[in-house]
């Protein structure tokens, strides 16, 4: 397992303000912060990188170059779809053999295995297909792209938006996305025709996500001022991290981290600030090989355990870890965190939770479970095998505000 804060990390855990924060919000990326899984976009982005950095553009006619790159894109997409089909079949087979079916019949030897054993088994298809992705080189070139380059690609050949200011109507929102995407392409003066090839690279964050993450970081600015004195108590502010099985940290950086930091910068009226959001994910290299730092559920759980150990080593004062996820891969980490929040409507996650007697309670009903500080310093008296369920980030933001009040 890689270190939480390796020497090359831009997150400086030894900074006085950061090191004294005792509360962490850790979030999954795909499906938790984004509306949809971004994995299908990766071959598009890999083809984009290949086009932008290709040396053949200077030695072939423009029409030939377009044909070559269109062939490259079509080849990558066709290969990636086949790999997706392999994964879907393997996952469905694993789920059928391990879990109870919808009609309540028992599957396989699930009765004799723990929930963590089952989650690890459900991760095996992903690990297997990731190896196939590496061997196929379908993502070759993707590891060479930087977050800054990727931000430019999303601006030119798609649109990355938070949806925080979107219309309430889903149809109206989709229309706005399509209109903006078309405008970006029409306004692109690049003669290489890439806009036409890459116009469907679209990433949208869940409504309220960017606002919530930027708000808790913005409020840290005031809290950090209390940390400059060596005799000051631990800061009340939050630290934020992304914990994801996504293969492209540059994509997470460009579509989530930078928008959050930019919104924070704008809200504070500052032009520069310390990078404060570590990304714990897998990583694809320039050859298209994926290094599995976070292969699945157990690795996510281990990160939460390691983070708690880090907090205990740096201070004896109380700490808090909130984790937000949306899928079965997140359940182990959700159970390990002090507060685990399942967002969205994953039937598989709810089925697994029900099968292994994990309660999933609406977050809006948290006060009925004694949410808040008790005499012994705990946040509530709910059982360990309880997860909260949120329909939106607005519900999570409301809970975060309540936690701020409890810790003030």
HELIX and SHEET records of a PDB file:
HELIX    1   1 UNK A   16  UNK A   19  1                                   4    
HELIX    2   2 UNK A   39  UNK A   41  5                                   3    
HELIX    3   3 UNK A   42  UNK A   53  1                                  12    
HELIX    4   4 UNK A   56  UNK A   58  5                                   3    
HELIX    5   5 UNK A   62  UNK A   98  1                                  37    
HELIX    6   6 UNK A  110  UNK A  112  5                                   3    
HELIX    7   7 UNK A  115  UNK A  136  1                                  22    
HELIX    8   8 UNK A  142  UNK A  144  5                                   3    
HELIX    9   9 UNK A  147  UNK A  157  1                                  11    
HELIX   10  10 UNK A  170  UNK A  187  1                                  18    
HELIX   11  11 UNK A  194  UNK A  197  1                                   4    
HELIX   12  12 UNK A  209  UNK A  224  1                                  16    
HELIX   13  13 UNK A  225  UNK A  227  5                                   3    
HELIX   14  14 UNK A  249  UNK A  252  1                                   4    
HELIX   15  15 UNK A  253  UNK A  257  3                                   5    
HELIX   16  16 UNK A  258  UNK A  268  1                                  11    
HELIX   17  17 UNK A  297  UNK A  314  1                                  18    
HELIX   18  18 UNK A  328  UNK A  330  5                                   3    
HELIX   19  19 UNK A  331  UNK A  336  1                                   6    
HELIX   20  20 UNK A  347  UNK A  355  1                                   9    
HELIX   21  21 UNK A  363  UNK A  369  5                                   7    
HELIX   22  22 UNK A  393  UNK A  407  1                                  15    
SHEET    1   A 7 UNK A 277  UNK A 280  0                                        
SHEET    2   A 7 UNK A 238  UNK A 243  1                                        
SHEET    3   A 7 UNK A  23  UNK A  27  1                                        
SHEET    4   A 7 UNK A 320  UNK A 325  1                                        
SHEET    5   A 7 UNK A 339  UNK A 343  1                                        
SHEET    6   A 7 UNK A 386  UNK A 390  1                                        
SHEET    7   A 7 UNK A 359  UNK A 362  1                                        
SHEET    1   B 2 UNK A 158  UNK A 161  0                                        
SHEET    2   B 2 UNK A 201  UNK A 204  1                                        
SHEET    1   C 2 UNK A 283  UNK A 284  0                                        
SHEET    2   C 2 UNK A 290  UNK A 291 -1                                        
END                                                                             
